[in-house]
Structures are given as structure tokens and as C-alpha cells.
Amino acid sequence: MPSLAKIVSAAVIAGVAVGQVAPAANADDPTARRRDVQTQRAQAASKLNVLRASESQIQQALDELDRNVRSKHAAVSSASQAADAAAAELQNAHAREARAAAQVASLRARAVDLAIDEYEGKSASATLQALRTGSLADIERRREYFSLAMGDSSANLDRLRAAREDLLAQRRKAQRARDQAAARRDAVQSQLTKLSLAQRQQQQFAGEIENKIAATTSQSDQLARTDAQLGAQIDSARSTVRSSSSSTSISLTTVRGITVASSIAAQLDKMLGAAEADGFVFSGQGYRSPDQQVAVRRTNCGSSEYAMYQMPPEQCHPPTAYPGTSMHEQGLAIDFMWNGSIISSHGSPAWQWLNSHAASYGFYNLPSEPWHWSVNGH
């Protein structure tokens, strides 16, 4: 039988909490929300597996407890019957011993009476009568009868005494048997009480596990619905991105070979001019169309639907924003190059110049990407 401690441990494992359906921190990012929901669904599935395994163990324990309880009920009944029989036998032994004692007392009283009669001469009149009649044979016969009566009483008394000793031994034996049977009955009853308590505890625990399974199943179903809703939302957004790949309403301007949103063209031009005056000639990529962003995701993240549209940006190499969320798609970010290579180190002189001057022109670096500068640092 699985021990209660093991099942409780299973219950502790089964108590792992499943998070909220949609964390507020990702309220504006359906893809991140869906990722959270899918993580929670996996946690719920794992929790259900543990709960169902615990439920199976508890059911096995309950089945064995049921068998043990039934067995102990039968043992208690058998022990009670044995105790009752032993008590009845002891009572009978007491009765037999009492009867034997009464017989011994009666026979002893008879022998005493005969002895007293002889001592007091109460039988003398009968003897004198026999002498008057001259019947010596009667006198002799009376003496023989008296001797026989006394002899018989003594022999019977000895036999009764021996029988009483046997009965006393039987009574003691019956006493021991009764005590042993009662102790056995009490021990089995104690075991039955403990088993019944364990059975009630297991039944209560089984009910708690069943309630947890029901609650977790309901939560899992809700997470599945939320996952489907977010999936539909993401597909809709993805369709919007794809449909807008052929045209855009963003006004674009190319500044010194870098195409950006017209709204930042002037400040970019001033910064590039200042850099050139200090000996740094920058090139790079600014605006990306939605199709280009998908292509970058394919290169940096992978070619699967999940990799291109759902994989977390930080898992890509290098990190790459989801299609439709990149600052490049708005023309508000530039990946700078210097001397024909992308700026990949914070120790680069080109990065150090940008770090010292770019903010004054409204451009900020994404710390994890030395090459990436935008109007908001994202």
C-alpha cells in the first residue's frame, strides 16, 4: 500500500500553482501574452499529470484499505466469537467447580455425621436391641455397613477432591483462554480503528485531489480558449502586416544613403554631418518593409512559423523584433555600420562617438545591440 507520506508528497508536487491567464505586463503584446498562456497551459498539463498519478495512487491505497478493513472486520467478528466462547467456557468451568465443591462439602458432612453418631453411641440402641434379640449376625452386619459407608465416603471424598483439583486447573486454563481471546479481540479492534481512520483520511484526500483535478481542468480549458483567441488575434495582425507589405503610408527620406522616416531625416542628417566632421563616416540600414522584417526574422530566428512570428526576440541571433513591432518598420531606427562593418562592440570608437553625441540629436542605443539606435532606445 502506498504510504500516506508518499501520497502527501505527491500532493505537495500536485500543488504547483498555475499563473494568471494574461499577465498585465504583456497586455499590449498578444504574442508575448500567448507565450505566457502557452507556458501556463504546459504547467497546467504537468499539474494534471501529477494530480492524476496521485489520484491513481490514492485509489490503489483505498482499495487496499478497503480489503484490509473488510479483513479486520471479519477478524474482529472471529475474535469476538472466540472471546465469547472462552468466557462461556470459563463460566461453565466455574459452575462445574462449584458443583464439585458442593459435592465434596456434602460428602464431607455425611462422613462427619457418621463419625459423630459412632462417637456418641447413637447407634448403641440398635446394637442393644440386636443383643436382646440375640441376633449377633445383625450386629455384625450393621458394623460392616457402617465400615463400608465410612470407607465408601472416604474413597468418594478422595475422588471428588481429585476431580475438584482437575476442575480448578480447567478453570484456570479457561481463564487464560478468555483473557487471551479478549486481548486478541481488543488488538484486532484497535487495528480496525486505525485502518478506519486511515480510510477516512484517504477518502478525504481523494476528494481534495478530485476537486483540484476539476479546478485545474477548468483552468486548462480556459487557457486553451485564451490561447485560441490570442492565436486568432496574432493571425489577424500577421495578415495585416502581410497585406501592408506592398505599400506603406510612412513618408520616407534617404539621408546620406540611409532611408528613414521623413520625420527624423533632418536630425539624422545633422548627426551624420557632425560625425563626418569628427572623422566618422557612418552607413547602415534604417527603414525595413514588413516583408524585410519577416526575412530578417527568418535569417536570425528560423524558418518555421513559430520562429518567424512567435519565438521571443531574445532567443534569436541576434535578437530580432516580431514582425509589425520593429522600430525599423516605422523608419525610426538605424543599424549603423562604420568602415564597412556593423558596429558590434561598445569598445568601438564609432560606438563611443555615438554614445557621446547621438542623444543630442534624439537617438538612443539599445544596450544589448551596439549597432542599433532609435528615437526611443528600442
C-alpha positions as CSV (number, residue, x, y, z in Angstrom):
1,M,0.0,0.0,0.0
2,P,1.4,3.4,-0.9
3,S,2.2,5.2,2.4
4,L,0.3,8.3,3.4
5,A,3.6,10.3,3.4
6,K,4.3,9.4,-0.2
7,I,0.8,10.4,-1.3
8,V,1.1,13.6,0.7
9,S,4.4,14.3,-1.1
10,A,2.6,13.7,-4.4
11,A,0.0,16.1,-3.2
12,V,2.7,18.8,-2.5
13,I,4.0,18.3,-6.0
14,A,0.5,18.5,-7.3
15,G,0.0,21.9,-5.6
16,V,2.3,23.8,-8.1
17,A,0.3,26.9,-9.0
18,V,-0.7,27.9,-12.5
19,G,-0.3,31.6,-13.2
20,Q,-2.9,34.1,-14.4
21,V,-4.2,33.8,-17.9
22,A,-2.8,37.1,-19.2
23,P,-0.1,39.0,-17.2
24,A,-0.7,42.7,-17.2
25,A,2.9,43.3,-18.2
26,N,2.2,41.9,-21.6
27,A,-1.2,43.4,-22.0
28,D,-0.3,45.2,-25.3
29,D,1.7,42.3,-26.8
30,P,-0.5,39.5,-28.0
31,T,2.4,37.3,-28.9
32,A,4.0,37.7,-25.5
33,R,0.6,37.1,-23.9
34,R,0.1,34.0,-25.9
35,R,3.6,32.7,-25.0
36,D,2.7,33.2,-21.3
37,V,-0.6,31.4,-21.8
38,Q,1.1,28.5,-23.5
39,T,3.6,28.3,-20.6
40,Q,0.7,28.2,-18.2
41,R,-1.0,25.5,-20.3
42,A,2.1,23.4,-20.1
43,Q,2.2,23.9,-16.3
44,A,-1.5,23.0,-16.0
45,A,-0.9,19.9,-18.1
46,S,2.1,18.9,-15.9
47,K,0.0,19.6,-12.8
48,L,-2.9,17.4,-14.1
49,N,-0.4,14.6,-14.8
50,V,0.8,14.7,-11.2
51,L,-2.7,15.0,-9.8
52,R,-3.9,12.0,-11.9
53,A,-0.9,10.0,-10.8
54,S,-1.7,10.9,-7.2
55,E,-5.3,10.0,-7.7
56,S,-4.4,6.6,-9.1
57,Q,-2.0,6.0,-6.1
58,I,-4.7,7.1,-3.7
59,Q,-7.3,4.8,-5.3
60,Q,-4.9,1.9,-5.0
61,A,-4.4,2.7,-1.4
62,L,-8.1,3.0,-0.8
63,D,-8.7,-0.4,-2.5
64,E,-6.1,-2.0,-0.3
65,L,-7.5,-0.2,2.8
66,D,-11.0,-1.5,1.9
67,R,-9.7,-5.0,1.7
68,N,-7.8,-4.6,5.0
69,V,-10.9,-3.1,6.7
70,R,-13.1,-6.0,5.5
71,S,-10.5,-8.5,6.6
72,K,-10.2,-6.8,10.0
73,H,-14.0,-6.7,10.4
74,A,-14.0,-10.5,9.8
75,A,-11.1,-10.9,12.3
76,V,-12.9,-8.8,14.9
77,S,-16.0,-10.9,14.5
78,S,-14.0,-14.1,14.8
79,A,-12.0,-12.8,17.8
80,S,-15.3,-11.7,19.4
81,Q,-16.8,-15.1,18.9
82,A,-13.7,-16.7,20.3
83,A,-13.7,-14.3,23.3
84,D,-17.4,-15.1,23.9
85,A,-16.9,-18.8,23.7
86,A,-13.9,-18.6,26.1
87,A,-16.0,-16.5,28.5
88,A,-18.8,-19.1,28.3
89,E,-16.3,-21.9,28.9
90,L,-14.9,-20.1,31.9
91,Q,-18.4,-19.7,33.3
92,N,-19.1,-23.4,32.7
93,A,-15.8,-24.2,34.5
94,H,-16.8,-22.0,37.4
95,A,-20.2,-23.9,37.5
96,R,-18.5,-27.3,37.4
97,E,-16.1,-26.4,40.0
98,A,-18.9,-25.1,42.3
99,R,-20.9,-28.3,41.8
100,A,-17.8,-30.4,42.7
101,A,-17.1,-28.2,45.7
102,A,-20.8,-28.7,46.8
103,Q,-20.4,-32.5,46.4
104,V,-17.2,-32.5,48.4
105,A,-18.8,-30.5,51.1
106,S,-21.9,-32.7,51.2
107,L,-19.9,-35.9,51.3
108,R,-17.6,-34.5,54.0
109,A,-20.7,-33.5,56.1
110,R,-22.1,-37.1,55.7
111,A,-18.8,-38.6,56.8
112,V,-18.6,-36.3,59.8
113,D,-22.2,-37.1,60.8
114,L,-21.4,-40.8,60.7
115,A,-18.3,-40.3,62.8
116,I,-20.2,-38.3,65.4
117,D,-23.0,-40.8,65.6
118,E,-20.5,-43.6,66.3
119,Y,-18.6,-41.5,68.8
120,E,-21.7,-40.5,70.7
121,G,-23.1,-44.0,70.6
122,K,-26.3,-43.1,68.9
123,S,-26.2,-46.5,67.3
124,A,-25.9,-48.3,70.7
125,S,-29.7,-48.8,71.0
126,A,-29.7,-50.6,67.7
127,T,-26.9,-52.8,69.0
128,L,-28.6,-53.5,72.4
129,Q,-31.8,-54.4,70.5
130,A,-29.8,-56.8,68.5
131,L,-28.3,-58.3,71.7
132,R,-31.7,-58.6,73.3
133,T,-33.0,-60.5,70.3
134,G,-29.8,-62.5,70.3
135,S,-29.1,-61.5,66.6
136,L,-25.3,-61.3,66.6
137,A,-25.5,-61.6,62.8
138,D,-27.5,-58.3,62.7
139,I,-24.9,-56.6,64.9
140,E,-22.0,-57.7,62.7
141,R,-23.9,-56.7,59.6
142,R,-24.6,-53.2,61.0
143,R,-20.9,-52.9,61.8
144,E,-20.0,-54.0,58.3
145,Y,-22.4,-51.5,56.8
146,F,-21.0,-48.7,59.0
147,S,-17.5,-49.5,58.0
148,L,-18.5,-49.8,54.3
149,A,-20.3,-46.4,54.5
150,M,-17.3,-44.8,56.1
151,G,-14.9,-46.4,53.6
152,D,-17.0,-45.5,50.6
153,S,-17.4,-41.9,51.8
154,S,-13.6,-41.5,52.3
155,A,-12.9,-43.0,48.9
156,N,-15.5,-40.9,47.2
157,L,-14.2,-37.9,49.0
158,D,-10.7,-38.5,47.7
159,R,-12.1,-38.9,44.2
160,L,-14.1,-35.7,44.4
161,R,-11.1,-33.9,45.8
162,A,-9.0,-35.0,42.8
163,A,-11.9,-34.1,40.4
164,R,-12.1,-30.7,42.0
165,E,-8.4,-30.1,41.5
166,D,-8.8,-31.1,37.8
167,L,-11.7,-28.7,37.6
168,L,-9.7,-25.9,39.2
169,A,-6.9,-26.5,36.6
170,Q,-9.5,-26.4,33.8
171,R,-11.0,-23.2,35.3
172,R,-7.5,-21.6,35.3
173,K,-6.9,-22.7,31.8
174,A,-10.3,-21.3,30.7
175,Q,-9.4,-18.0,32.5
176,R,-6.2,-17.8,30.5
177,A,-8.0,-18.6,27.3
178,R,-10.7,-16.0,28.0
179,D,-8.0,-13.3,28.8
180,Q,-6.0,-14.2,25.6
181,A,-9.1,-14.1,23.5
182,A,-10.2,-10.8,24.9
183,A,-6.7,-9.3,24.3
184,R,-6.7,-10.6,20.8
185,R,-10.2,-9.1,20.2
186,D,-9.0,-5.7,21.6
187,A,-5.8,-5.7,19.5
188,V,-7.8,-6.5,16.3
189,Q,-10.3,-3.9,17.2
190,S,-7.5,-1.3,17.7
191,Q,-6.1,-2.2,14.3
192,L,-9.6,-1.9,12.7
193,T,-10.0,1.6,14.3
194,K,-6.7,2.8,12.9
195,L,-7.5,1.4,9.5
196,S,-10.9,3.0,9.5
197,L,-9.3,6.4,10.4
198,A,-6.7,6.0,7.6
199,Q,-9.5,5.1,5.2
200,R,-11.5,8.2,6.1
201,Q,-8.3,10.3,5.7
202,Q,-7.6,8.8,2.3
203,Q,-11.2,9.3,1.2
204,Q,-11.0,13.0,2.3
205,F,-7.6,13.3,0.5
206,A,-9.1,11.7,-2.6
207,G,-11.9,14.2,-2.6
208,E,-9.4,17.1,-2.4
209,I,-7.4,15.7,-5.3
210,E,-10.6,15.2,-7.3
211,N,-11.5,18.9,-6.6
212,K,-8.0,20.0,-7.7
213,I,-8.3,18.0,-10.9
214,A,-11.6,19.6,-11.7
215,A,-10.3,23.1,-11.0
216,T,-7.1,22.6,-13.0
217,T,-9.0,21.0,-15.9
218,S,-11.4,24.0,-15.9
219,Q,-8.4,26.4,-15.8
220,S,-6.7,24.4,-18.6
221,D,-9.8,24.7,-20.7
222,Q,-9.9,28.5,-20.1
223,L,-6.2,28.7,-21.1
224,A,-6.9,26.8,-24.2
225,R,-9.7,29.2,-25.2
226,T,-7.5,32.2,-24.4
227,D,-4.6,30.6,-26.5
228,A,-7.0,30.2,-29.4
229,Q,-8.3,33.8,-29.1
230,L,-4.7,35.2,-29.0
231,G,-3.8,33.0,-31.9
232,A,-6.6,34.4,-33.9
233,Q,-5.6,37.9,-32.9
234,I,-2.0,37.3,-33.9
235,D,-3.0,35.8,-37.2
236,S,-5.1,38.8,-37.9
237,A,-2.2,41.1,-37.1
238,R,0.1,39.0,-39.2
239,S,-2.4,39.2,-42.1
240,T,-2.4,43.0,-41.7
241,V,1.5,43.0,-41.8
242,R,1.5,40.9,-44.9
243,S,-1.2,43.0,-46.6
244,S,0.7,46.2,-45.9
245,S,4.0,44.8,-47.3
246,S,3.2,46.1,-50.8
247,S,2.5,49.7,-49.7
248,T,3.1,51.9,-46.7
249,S,1.8,55.2,-45.6
250,I,5.1,56.1,-43.9
251,S,6.8,59.1,-45.5
252,L,10.4,58.1,-46.1
253,T,13.5,60.1,-46.9
254,T,17.0,58.9,-47.7
255,V,19.8,60.7,-45.9
256,R,23.4,60.0,-46.9
257,G,22.4,56.5,-48.1
258,I,20.2,55.7,-45.1
259,T,16.4,55.6,-45.6
260,V,14.4,56.7,-42.6
261,A,11.0,58.3,-41.7
262,S,10.9,61.8,-43.0
263,S,10.1,63.0,-39.5
264,I,13.7,62.2,-38.4
265,A,15.6,62.9,-41.6
266,A,16.8,66.4,-40.6
267,Q,18.1,65.3,-37.2
268,L,19.8,62.3,-38.7
269,D,21.4,64.5,-41.4
270,K,22.8,66.8,-38.8
271,M,24.2,64.0,-36.7
272,L,25.9,62.3,-39.8
273,G,27.4,65.7,-40.7
274,A,28.8,66.2,-37.3
275,A,30.2,62.6,-37.3
276,E,31.9,63.2,-40.6
277,A,33.4,66.5,-39.3
278,D,34.9,64.3,-36.5
279,G,36.2,61.7,-38.9
280,F,33.4,59.1,-38.7
281,V,31.5,58.2,-41.8
282,F,28.5,56.1,-41.0
283,S,26.4,53.9,-43.2
284,G,23.7,51.5,-42.3
285,Q,20.1,50.3,-42.6
286,G,17.1,52.4,-41.5
287,Y,13.7,51.6,-42.8
288,R,12.6,48.0,-43.3
289,S,9.4,46.9,-45.0
290,P,7.2,44.3,-43.3
291,D,8.5,41.7,-45.8
292,Q,12.1,42.7,-45.0
293,Q,11.4,42.3,-41.2
294,V,10.0,38.8,-41.8
295,A,13.1,38.0,-43.9
296,V,15.3,39.2,-41.1
297,R,13.4,37.1,-38.6
298,R,13.8,34.1,-40.9
299,T,17.5,34.6,-41.0
300,N,18.0,35.4,-37.3
301,C,15.3,33.2,-35.7
302,G,14.5,30.3,-38.1
303,S,12.2,29.5,-41.0
304,S,9.2,27.9,-39.1
305,E,6.0,29.8,-38.5
306,Y,6.8,29.8,-34.8
307,A,10.3,31.1,-35.3
308,M,9.3,33.9,-37.6
309,Y,6.2,35.1,-35.7
310,Q,6.2,33.7,-32.1
311,M,9.8,33.0,-30.9
312,P,10.8,35.5,-28.2
313,P,13.1,38.2,-29.8
314,E,15.9,37.5,-27.3
315,Q,16.1,33.8,-28.5
316,C,17.1,35.0,-32.0
317,H,20.7,35.5,-33.0
318,P,21.0,38.4,-32.9
319,P,17.8,39.4,-31.1
320,T,15.1,40.5,-33.6
321,A,11.7,42.1,-33.0
322,Y,8.5,40.5,-34.0
323,P,7.2,41.5,-37.5
324,G,5.0,44.5,-37.1
325,T,6.7,45.6,-33.9
326,S,10.2,46.7,-35.1
327,M,11.2,50.4,-34.9
328,H,12.8,49.8,-38.3
329,E,9.3,49.2,-39.8
330,Q,8.4,52.7,-38.7
331,G,11.6,54.2,-40.1
332,L,12.6,55.3,-36.6
333,A,15.7,53.1,-36.1
334,I,19.1,52.7,-37.8
335,D,21.6,49.8,-37.6
336,F,24.9,51.7,-38.0
337,M,28.0,50.5,-39.9
338,W,31.4,52.0,-39.8
339,N,34.4,51.2,-42.0
340,G,32.2,48.7,-43.9
341,S,31.3,46.6,-40.8
342,I,28.4,46.7,-38.4
343,I,29.3,48.3,-35.0
344,S,29.3,45.2,-32.8
345,S,31.3,46.4,-29.7
346,H,30.8,49.1,-27.1
347,G,34.6,49.5,-27.3
348,S,34.4,50.6,-30.9
349,P,35.5,54.3,-31.4
350,A,32.4,54.7,-33.6
351,W,30.1,53.5,-30.8
352,Q,31.9,55.7,-28.3
353,W,31.3,58.8,-30.6
354,L,27.6,57.9,-30.9
355,N,27.3,57.3,-27.2
356,S,28.7,60.8,-26.6
357,H,26.7,62.7,-29.3
358,A,23.7,60.8,-30.5
359,A,21.4,61.7,-27.7
360,S,21.7,65.4,-28.5
361,Y,20.2,64.5,-31.9
362,G,17.4,62.4,-30.5
363,F,19.0,58.9,-31.0
364,Y,19.4,56.3,-28.3
365,N,21.2,52.9,-28.2
366,L,19.6,49.5,-27.4
367,P,22.2,48.3,-24.8
368,S,22.2,44.7,-26.0
369,E,22.9,45.8,-29.6
370,P,25.7,48.3,-30.1
371,W,24.7,48.9,-33.7
372,H,21.0,49.6,-33.0
373,W,20.0,53.2,-32.4
374,S,16.4,54.6,-32.4
375,V,14.3,57.5,-31.2
376,N,13.3,55.6,-28.0
377,G,16.2,53.1,-27.5
378,H,14.0,50.1,-28.6
